[in-house]
Amino acid sequence: MYIINRKRLSFIIICILLAIFAYAYEGTRINVDEEIKATTATPVSGRTIVIDAGHGVPDERSTKQ
């Protein structure tokens, strides 16, 4: 049986609270360090762009005749 005295219990609680504080502080720093990058759209002439969701399942309408 392991008995935790008051001094050791205080130390454990302080360590846990310090770890929670450090984790929360690092989480706020991550958002500040993000860099915003500008994007540009380039004109595409004479081309057709088709975006297909896919999802890995064949289209049921195309198989029926």
N, C-alpha and C positions, 0 to 999 in steps of 0.2 A: 504494500500500500504506500502510496506517495502522498505526503502531506505538503500542501503549498502554504507557506506562511504569508503574512501580510506584505512583507517587503518584496517577495518574489511575485506575488499577485499584482502589486502595483507596477513592478517592472514590466510584466507581461502586458498589462493594459496600456501602459505608455507606449510600448513597442507597437502594439496593434494600432493605436490611434496615430502614431507617427507614420506608419506605413500607409494608412488610409489618407492622411494629409498629403504625403508625397505622391501617391497615385493620382489624387485629385488635382494637385498642382501641375504635374506633368501632362495631364489631360487638357488643361487649359492652355499650356504652352504650345501644344501641337497645333491648335487652331490658329494661334498667333503667327506661327512660323510659315503657314501656307503662303505660297506665292501665287499671285493672280497673273495668268498668262492671257494675252489677247489672241483671239482667233480671227482669221480672215476667211472670207468666202471667195473662191476664185471662180470666175465665170467659165462655164462649160458650154461651148457652142457646137451644135450639130450632133449632140449625143443625147441619148435617153438613159436616165438612171432609174433602175427598178430596185426597190428594196423589198425583199421577201423575208417574212418572219421565219419560215421554215418549220421549226419545232420538231423536225425529224419524222413527221407523219405525212405520208403521201396525201395529196388533195383528193378527196373522195369524188368530187364532181368530175375530175379529169379522167377517172377510170370508167365511169358510166357512159354508155353510148346510146 
